[in-house]
C-alpha cells in the first residue's frame, strides 16, 4: 500500500517527541522551560 500524506510545517511550533521517547521538545517558550532549572542564589552585597 502506498500513500501520500502531505505535512504542513510551521517553524514556530515545537517539534520532537514527548514523554518516554527521550527526545523532548524544542522551539517555543514552553520547550525552552524544559531545559531550565530554577535556583535560589544568595550573595553578599
C-alpha positions in Angstrom: 0.0 0.0 0.0 1.4 3.3 -1.0 0.1 6.6 0.2 0.9 10.3 0.3 0.5 12.2 3.5 1.3 15.9 3.0 2.5 17.6 6.1 2.3 21.3 6.9 5.3 22.5 8.8 5.2 25.6 10.9 8.7 26.6 12.2 7.1 28.4 15.1 5.7 25.2 16.6 7.5 22.8 18.8 8.9 19.5 17.4 10.3 16.4 18.9 8.9 13.6 21.0 7.5 13.8 24.4 7.0 11.5 27.4 9.1 8.3 27.2 10.7 9.0 23.8 13.6 10.8 25.5 13.9 13.4 22.8 11.9 16.2 24.4 10.5 19.3 22.6 12.4 22.2 21.1 11.4 25.6 19.9 8.9 27.8 21.7 8.9 29.2 25.2 7.5 26.0 26.7 10.2 24.0 25.1 12.9 26.2 26.5 11.5 26.0 30.0 12.1 22.2 29.9 15.8 22.9 29.8 15.8 25.4 32.6 16.0 24.9 36.3 15.1 27.5 39.0 17.8 28.2 41.6 17.9 30.5 44.5 21.3 32.2 45.0 22.3 34.3 47.9 25.3 36.5 47.7 26.8 39.2 50.0 26.4 42.8 48.8 
